[in-house]
Amino acid sequence: MQPDMLKVDMNMVSRSAHHEGFHGVLRSLSAIADGIGASLLMEGVETRQDLQRAISAGARYVQGYLFSGAEAAFGSRDRYKRLLDSELLDTKRKQAGEESGRWKQAEELAREAERLLRDSGGEGGEEAFLAPLLRQLDAGCMRAYLCRSDGIQSSANYQRTEGGWIREEHYRGSDWSWRPYFVYSSVELLSGRRFAISRPYTDLDRGGRVRTVSVPAGPDMFLLVDVREDELG
């Protein structure tokens, strides 16, 4: 099958705002559409909020009672231009603002990592680097660890709990190179970038949408911090 269009019921889009399963399916459909060169059409758009969600989900086409019911003849081509232009602009501004916030947070994390590396002189191992860093991480940061550029975790996991950070030693030596974001992030960092931010994905242990912020942490070493998506920006 090589369809030109994938059609998605807006009900799935609406439910994805509160249900991680629907959100994951919707992201997958968007990725499939991109991968096979198909356009994504969202049907059942009845409100401006529906339209904003459809745009955010990557819809190229939309249909629904927000625009019109069934009519015997086509309307003019620019009948809904003002509405669409307005919502596209508002959605773009919102997404740009959110992304700017994510970059600002990643920049602050990179700056703090650079300071700690400079102060420690690269000595003292993971404890000298991670212990003071954990105290600086905001509430949205749920996990931190060190990885080599080949994806092998060189430190323990440091996981945030209600009682504070706990150390999970059994994660040391895990290979994370299979994660889709890892190769892209490592190439960016090895090319001189101060940080890299992954696309949103579902956390395997705790569920919920997260992004991984990666920053250099010494020769052939990266700091990875998993941040809840709703806390970024």
C-alpha positions in Angstrom: 0.0 0.0 0.0 1.2 3.5 -0.9 -1.6 5.9 -0.1 -1.5 9.5 -1.0 -3.5 10.4 2.2 -4.0 9.1 5.7 -7.3 10.2 7.2 -7.6 10.4 11.0 -10.7 10.9 13.1 -10.4 14.1 15.2 -11.7 12.1 18.2 -8.3 10.3 18.4 -6.6 13.7 18.3 -8.8 15.0 21.1 -8.3 11.9 23.3 -4.6 12.0 22.7 -4.4 15.2 24.8 -5.2 13.2 27.9 -4.3 9.6 27.0 -0.7 8.6 26.3 -1.8 5.6 24.2 -3.7 7.7 21.8 -0.9 10.2 21.7 1.6 7.5 20.8 -0.7 6.2 18.0 -1.2 9.7 16.7 2.6 10.4 16.6 3.1 7.1 14.8 0.5 8.0 12.2 2.2 11.3 11.6 5.6 9.6 11.3 4.1 7.0 8.9 2.7 9.8 6.7 6.1 11.5 6.6 7.8 8.2 5.8 5.7 7.2 2.9 5.1 10.6 1.5 1.4 10.8 2.3 -0.6 13.8 3.5 -2.4 13.7 6.9 -6.0 14.7 6.9 -7.9 15.3 10.1 -11.7 14.9 9.9 -14.2 16.0 12.5 -12.7 19.4 13.1 -15.6 21.3 14.9 -13.9 23.9 17.0 -10.9 26.2 16.9 -9.2 24.0 19.5 -9.7 21.0 17.2 -8.1 23.0 14.4 -5.1 23.9 16.6 -4.6 20.3 17.7 -4.8 19.2 14.1 -2.2 21.7 13.0 0.1 20.7 15.9 -0.3 17.0 14.9 1.0 17.8 11.4 -2.2 17.8 9.4 -2.0 19.1 5.9 -5.7 18.9 5.4 -8.7 19.4 7.7 -12.4 19.0 7.4 -15.4 19.4 9.7 -18.3 21.5 10.8 -16.0 24.3 11.9 -15.9 25.2 8.2 -19.1 23.8 6.7 -21.7 21.1 6.6 -22.3 19.2 3.4 -23.3 21.5 0.6 -24.4 21.0 -3.0 -21.7 23.2 -4.4 -18.1 24.2 -3.6 -17.5 27.5 -1.9 -14.9 30.0 -3.0 -11.2 28.9 -2.6 -10.5 31.7 -0.1 -13.7 31.2 2.0 -11.8 30.1 5.1 -8.4 31.7 4.4 -8.7 34.3 7.2 -9.6 31.6 9.8 -6.8 29.3 8.6 -4.2 32.0 8.5 -5.1 33.2 12.0 -4.9 29.7 13.5 -1.7 28.8 11.7 0.0 32.0 12.9 -1.2 31.4 16.5 -0.1 27.8 16.5 3.3 28.7 15.0 3.8 31.4 17.7 2.9 29.0 20.5 5.2 26.2 19.2 8.0 28.7 18.7 7.6 30.0 22.3 7.6 26.5 23.7 10.6 25.4 21.7 12.5 28.6 22.7 11.8 27.7 26.3 13.3 24.2 25.8 16.4 25.6 24.2 16.8 28.1 27.1 16.6 25.3 29.6 19.1 23.2 27.7 21.4 26.1 27.4 21.3 26.7 31.2 22.0 23.0 31.7 25.0 23.1 29.3 26.4 26.2 31.1 26.1 24.6 34.5 27.8 21.4 33.2 30.7 23.4 31.8 31.1 25.3 35.1 31.3 22.0 37.1 33.8 20.5 34.7 35.9 23.6 34.9 35.8 23.7 38.7 36.5 20.0 39.2 39.3 20.0 36.6 37.9 16.7 35.3 38.8 14.9 38.6 36.7 13.2 41.1 34.6 11.0 38.8 30.9 11.0 38.5 30.3 11.9 42.1 32.2 15.1 41.8 30.3 16.0 38.7 26.8 14.7 39.2 26.2 15.3 42.9 26.4 19.2 42.7 24.6 19.1 39.4 21.6 17.2 40.7 21.0 20.0 43.3 20.7 22.5 40.4 18.2 20.6 38.3 14.6 21.8 38.4 11.6 19.7 39.2 10.9 18.7 35.6 14.2 16.8 35.4 13.5 13.2 36.3 16.7 11.3 35.5 20.4 12.0 34.9 23.3 9.8 34.0 26.6 9.8 32.0 27.2 7.9 28.7 30.2 7.4 26.5 29.9 8.4 22.9 29.3 4.8 21.9 26.1 4.7 24.0 27.4 2.7 27.0 26.3 4.2 30.3 29.3 4.9 32.5 27.6 6.1 35.6 24.7 4.9 37.8 21.2 6.2 37.1 20.1 9.1 39.3 16.3 9.0 39.5 14.2 11.7 41.1 11.6 10.5 43.7 9.3 12.3 46.1 12.0 11.9 48.7 14.8 13.2 46.6 17.3 11.6 44.2 18.1 7.9 44.4 21.1 6.1 42.9 20.4 3.0 40.7 23.7 1.2 40.2 22.3 -1.6 38.0 21.9 0.7 35.0 25.7 1.1 34.8 27.0 -0.5 31.6 23.6 -0.3 29.8 23.8 0.4 26.0 21.5 3.2 24.9 22.8 3.5 21.3 19.6 1.8 20.1 17.5 4.8 21.0 16.6 6.8 17.9 17.8 10.1 19.2 21.2 8.9 20.5 23.2 8.8 17.2 21.8 12.2 16.1 22.6 13.8 19.5 26.1 12.3 19.7 26.9 13.6 16.2 25.8 17.1 17.1 27.8 17.1 20.3 30.9 15.7 18.7 30.6 18.4 16.0 30.9 21.1 18.7 27.3 21.8 19.6 26.8 22.8 23.3 23.7 20.6 23.7 21.2 18.5 21.8 17.5 17.9 22.5 15.6 14.8 21.4 12.1 14.6 20.0 9.4 13.7 22.5 9.0 10.0 23.3 7.3 7.8 25.9 9.4 6.9 28.9 9.7 3.2 29.3 9.8 3.1 33.1 7.4 5.9 34.2 5.3 6.6 31.1 4.5 10.1 30.0 6.2 12.2 27.4 9.8 13.1 27.9 12.7 14.6 26.0 16.4 13.8 26.6 18.8 16.8 26.8 22.4 15.8 26.1 25.4 18.0 26.8 29.2 17.3 26.7 30.7 16.1 30.0 34.3 15.7 29.2 36.3 13.8 26.6 34.1 11.1 24.9 31.5 11.6 27.6 27.9 13.0 27.5 25.5 14.0 30.3 22.0 12.9 29.5 19.0 14.4 31.4 15.5 13.1 30.9 13.0 15.9 31.2 9.2 15.7 31.3 7.8 17.3 28.2 5.2 19.3 30.0 7.9 20.8 32.2 10.1 21.9 29.3 9.7 25.6 28.4 
